[in-house]
Amino acid sequence: MIEEALYGFFKGLGPVGGLIAIFLIFYIDAMILPLLPELFAVFIFTVHPTFEWGLIVILIAETGTILGNSTLYFAVKKIGMPRFLRRVMNKYVNFLFLKDERLILSNRIAPVVPFVGAFMAACNWSYKKSVLYIAAGGLAKYSVLLSLVGIFHLTVAEAAVARTITLIMVIIVITMSAVLAYLKIKKERKRLAETGQKRVEIEAGD
């Protein structure tokens, strides 16, 4: 996997290499290729699970995510995209309950929109507002995640056990996100179907 290759390549540089790997993983994940950034952010954090190191990991992760989405956003704005693809993306967003930049926040919990930077451009969302939501959502998510990991490492004596618990927790978080995304899409489909049914009933009554 590409994230493992990146980490292995920079591993020899120690903690600095880990941060470079984290930046690239978050950058690539946000721009072109979905990876597992949560897993590697936690893994790098467990190398030195302190408050200060956690802040650095979050800062690097946030920087990678913002720059990745920004690169994709400006690339789409500059190069453009096929009209049919733009229509499909807008139609998909209109299918969801949230149809503007706020969707980025909910996407942190239930990721139903991939390649956010492209959607920012295709849907003409405010760049500044979108970046603010990206940063706020990432800060909240990774602050909670790394805080829980830090608590495990403080309360569990054996490092191997703490690492295993951490890995299980991250897998649970990723699985829950996937489940929530599925349930959200299912709920949106049901809401859209009910709205269409009501519209038909109203027209029939007229």
Summary of the structure (lengths in Angstrom):
residues: 206
radius of gyration: 19.7
end to end distance: 58.8
largest distance: 73.0
contacts: 617
relative contact order: 0.11
helix: 83%
strand: 0%
